[in-house]
Amino acid sequence: MIGRYLPGEKLNPDFVLNQPRYKGASVILARANFGCGSSREHAPWAILDYGFRTILAPSYADIFYNNCFKNGILPVTLSNEQIDELFQRAEKRQGYRVTVDLEKQTVTDDSGLSYSFEVDPFRRDCLLRGLDDIDLTLVHDAHITGFEGKNLSSP
């Protein structure tokens, strides 16, 4: 991972993400069924630790997809053709950038490309507000405290 190598450990120059052109990227392009075999939260943690906040792919493994949201990562589903176009543009142009706008639910670039995507409204709201499962519970802290207070004082 970027910045997390052990002393004396060297980057593998053949690994695509170690190319200087991808340093600091926060969006990762992937192919179908991304995250397959990743049934624990460690896979999204590794992606987040690497610096990625958004994944663009045609499909995801179900558990991985759900774990992404739980860890503040936006997994965007686009068609195979759209992903192919993004890969082609990234390969052709050094410094290619896409913007993923969760509020507008769009993926755009500075050359006029614009794709829309759908996200479950609840998950979208949680990501926009930065809420994880614990935060969602704490939103109701006053109600929980009131309920517990009533139950503790009941005979």
N, C-alpha and C positions, 0 to 999 in steps of 0.2 A: 504494500500500500504506500501511497505517496507520503513521505515524511515519517513512516513508521517502520523502516527497516532497522534491523539490528546493526550495531557497529561493525563495519567491515563487510556487511552484506551488500552485494551489487545488484542493480536493477537488471532484469532480463531484457536486453534490447530488442528481442524478437516479440515480446508481448506488446500488442497494439497499444494498450493504454499507457505504456511507458514511453511512447513517442512524444517528443516535446510539444507537438501540435495539440495534444489532448490534455496537457497539464492544466489543472484548474477547472476542468469540465464538470458541470453539475447535472448534465443530462446525458443519459446513456441510451444508445440505440441497440435494440436486441431483436432476435428472431422469435419465431413461434414457440410457445410453451416455455417462456423464460421462467426460470426458477424451479424447473422440474427437478424433483429429488430433494428439494429444500423444505422439509417439513418443520424445521425449527426456526426460531427467530434469528439465528446466527447469520443466515444469508442476507436478510435485509440490514442487519447490523453492519456487516462487512461492506455492503454497498454504501450505506450512510457514512461509515468511517472513511471510505475512499473519497467521499465528497459529493456523491451523487444524491440529488434530491428528487429527480424525476427519471422514470424509465419509459421509453417509447418502444412498444412491441405490439405485434398482432394478437398475441394471447399470452396468458400466464398460467402457471400451475396454481391451482385454487388456494392452497394453504399459503404459498408464497405471496400471492396477490393480497390476501387478507392481512398477512403480517406486515406488508409494506405500509398500509394505512395505519396500523397500530404503532408504527415507528416513524411516522411523519414523512413517508416517501410517497410520491404520487405516481402510481402505475397507470400510464395512459395507453389505451387500446386504440390502435390505428390499423387500417387494412394492410395486407401484405404489399400492395402496390404503393401505398403511401410510405411505408417503411423502406421499400426499395428505393423510392425517389430520395428520401432523406439520406440513405447510405450513399447513393450516387453523388449527391450534392456535397456531402461531407468529404468524400474521397477526392472530388475534383478541386475543391477550393480550400486551400490552407486558411485556417482561421474561421471556417464556416461556423455560424452560430444560429441556433434556433431559440425562440422565446416561447416558453410555455406559460400561458396565462390561465390560472385556475379560475379566477373570477369570470372571465369571458369564455372559458373552456375552449381555448384555441392554441394551436401550434403554428407559429409564423416564423418567417425569416425575412431578411432585408431585400430579397429578390421577388417578393410578391407571393410567395407560397403561403397558403393559409388553409389549415385543416381544423375542423371542429371535432370535439370529442365529448363524450358523456361521462359524468361521474355521479354516483349516487348522491343525492342532495345532502343527506346526513353526513356522509364521509367528506364531501366537499366542505361543508360548514365546519367540521372538526379540523380539517387541515387549514382552512383559512383562519380559524381562531386559535390554532396551535394547541388543540385539546387532545390529550391521550385518554386512555381509559380511566386513570386516576383523576385527571382534571374533570372528566365528565361527571364523576361521582361528586367531586367537590363543588360543582356548580349547584348541587342540591344540598349543600352542607347545612343550611338553616333549616330546611325541612327535615333532614335526617336528625339533627340535634333536637328539634322540637318533638319529633316522633319518639326518639329515645327518652327524652325527658318525661313524656307522658307515660311511657311504659315502665320506667323506673319508679315513678311515683304511684303507679297503680298497685292495688293489693294483689 
